[in-house]
Amino acid sequence: MGVAGWVIVAVVAVGVVFALFGWDRYRSSRKVASKSSQPTSEVFTDPSTGKPMRVWYNPATGEREYRPE
């Protein structure tokens, strides 16, 4: 396999790692939403679904949650 083949393998490997570990960053959390979280004024469009998401903030823990509007 030549240099071009190794470059393609490296790009595919980086893509797989990103897909496995970075894809869910802005999606809503799979865990149960905290009752002490408060909605913020931050709203953005989820690039994978096109749906608006609101940011919720838990002042006790500093955790941010992303919930669909």
Secondary structure, 3 states (H helix, E strand, C coil): CCHHHHHHHHHHHHHHHHHHHCCCCCCCCCCCCCCCCEEEEEEEECCCCCCEEEEEECCCCCCEEEEEC
